[in-house]
Amino acid sequence: MEETKKVIEKIVEGIQEKKGSKIVVVDMSQLENYVCQYFVICEGKSNTHVAAIADSIKDYVREQIRVKPFAVDGVINSQWIAMDYGEIIVHVFQPEYRQFYNLESLWADAVLTEIPDLD
């Protein structure tokens, strides 16, 4: 559990490194039917920004604690990039796609923690 929390911490730092915004950590570990233990959700302003945030997460987590994602999907159009870190799935959205899919409301019975933007 401590290792998972450390990975989440480094994911958040990687997001903040590229000024990703509206970060939410969704803790689903207390739910009966969950797909993983945590979601980390954030957004970037454009497809270039979303791709830069995802690259920053991947590089930062690998450099800081030597953990790599099992898979990354959505890089081609960079509207919504999903990164699989096993017990943690990272979702980097453009604002309109985040609003459309509204993952936070789908998992509203989980514990949602908002991370304040640095700026």
N, C-alpha and C positions, 0 to 999 in steps of 0.2 A: 504493500500500500504506500509506503514512503517513496519507493521508486516511482510509482505512478504520479504522486504529487510533485515530485521533482521534475518529471517530464512535462507536466502541465505548467509548472512555473517557467520552465525554459521555453515552452511553446508561446506563452504569453509574452515573454521578453522578446522573442523573435518577431512576434506581431508588432509589438511596440517599437522595435528597431526601425520598422518601415512605416510607422505612423498608421497602422491599422486601427480601426475605431470600433466602438460599441461592442467590446469583448464581453461575452457571457460564457461562463463555465456551467454546464448542465450536469449535475451529479445524479445519475440514474442508479447508483449502486444499491439503493434501498427499495427499488421497484421490483416487482415479480418478474415481468417479462421485459427485459431490456436488451438492446442490441450490443451494447458495450457499457462500460462503467461511466464514461464521461464523454460529453461533446464539448469542444471549445469552438465557439462561433464568433466570427468577426466579419468586418466588411472593409472593402477598399473602394475607392471612388471610380475606378475604371478597370478595364481588363488588364491593362499594363500594371496598375497598382495591385490588383488581386494577384497577378503572377509574381510580382516582386515580394509581396507578403509571404506567399507560399514558399518561394525560394529562400527567403530569410528564415522562416521557421525551420525548413529542412537543414539549411547550413548551420544555423545557430544551435539547434538541438544536437546535431552531429558533432560540432566543434566543442560544445560545452560538456556534454555527458555521453558522447559516443553512441547515440541512439539514432537509428534510421527508420523512416516509415516503411511499412510492409508494402504499401501501394499508394500511388497518387493518381487521381483521376480528375479530368476537367481542364487540364492545362491548355489544350488546343484552343478553346474559345475563352477561357478564363472568366466566365460569368459566375461559376460556382466551382471551386476546387475543393475536393475532399481528400484528406490525407489520413491514412490508416496507421495508427500507432498501437494496434492491438486493442487494449482496453480503452483507448482514447481515439476518437475520430475528430479531426479538425475540419471545420467548414469555413472556407473563406469565400464570401459572397460579394457581388456588386449589390448596392442597396435595393434595387428593384426586385432582384431575385431572392434576396433574403426576405423581403416583405411578402413576396408571392408564396414562398414555401413555408415561411413562418414556423420554423422548427421549435422555437421556444414555446409556442402555444400547443404544439403537438405533444410536447413533454412537460406540460404545465404542472403535472403532479410530482415532478422531480424537483430537486433543490437547485434554484437558479441563482448564480452569483455574478453580479455585474462588476466588471473591472473598470474603474474610471479611466477615461482617455487621459493621456499625458499632457495634451495641449488644451 
